[in-house]
Amino acid sequence: MSILLEKKADTAFLTLDRPPLNVLDLPALRQLQAALDSLRADEAVDFLVIRGGGERAFSAGVDVKDHTRDKVPEMLEVVHGAIRTLLSLPQITIAQVRGACLGGGCEIASSCDFILASEKSFFATPEIQVGCYPPVALARFPSQIGYHRAVELILTGRRIPAREAAAIGLINRAVPAAGLDAAVQKLLEELRGKSRAVLRLTLKGLRELSLKGFSERLARSEEIYLKELLKTDDVEEGARAFLEKRKPAWRHR
């Protein structure tokens, strides 16, 4: 199993466990969907902590092997289905990030209610380097961090350290690596001191208002990807070059 789900009292811990960098292929993404589905009606669980296995990565994203023209439609359906489910869970969700948080991994983390990260971690949406773009980030980042910061991250694909991610509002905060577990536990304890009923209704309102129009934006992002981007020569060249470990020879069409 690439996705591990453990429940301790009122908290579920979901671990993306596909060493070395927790890259998610289609089977792993289906496991993620199943794990999230199992939490929908679980009244005993108030909090969900999502983390990566090991120290090197939260997740380095979706397997580039699944970015080829023939696999992309299924890949987008599975990835976005999991993210839509994550955004609709009744539980408060916390991303606990160590190491690399890239591409689809960054989109999963950014879909959580809280993001706490090790100071040694870094974030990026590097899809542009392999001839495509991150559809969820396209639909969500402008409202989360502002249009110009979203443009910079998505069009350049550059990596930013956790402290910068916190400064621009992509994550809540960066903490020393040795203190990350304690920081997550401290947040959980703080939330446990509040009314469970009030927390859930407040979270419902926060999500509904902040996600207003998101479904339409994501649908349009998917449409451009599937109907226009996939028709370019460069989308295939980008994935092929990455898998062959060479610089892409862009044809700019």
Number of C-alpha atoms within 10 A of each C-alpha: 9 19 22 17 18 13 13 9 10 15 18 20 16 21 21 28 22 19 15 13 22 27 25 27 18 18 13 19 22 19 19 26 21 13 17 19 15 11 21 15 11 13 10 14 18 22 22 27 22 23 21 29 22 17 16 19 27 33 30 25 25 22 15 18 15 18 24 17 16 11 12 17 16 13 20 21 11 18 22 22 16 22 21 17 16 25 19 14 19 22 27 22 22 23 26 22 32 25 24 26 30 26 28 27 26 25 24 25 29 22 21 20 19 20 22 23 33 24 22 18 23 23 28 24 27 23 23 18 19 22 23 19 21 20 23 27 25 20 21 23 20 14 14 17 17 14 13 11 14 22 16 11 19 22 14 15 20 14 17 15 18 27 21 17 21 18 13 14 13 23 25 17 19 24 18 12 17 10 13 19 15 11 20 19 11 12 13 19 11 10 15 14 8 10 9 12 9 10 17 15 12 12 16 16 12 12 14 14 10 12 14 10 12 16 14 11 17 18 15 15 18 22 13 13 20 15 10 10 19 20 13 16 14 20 23 21 19 25 23 20 17 16 12 10 9 10 13 18 10 14 9 8 9
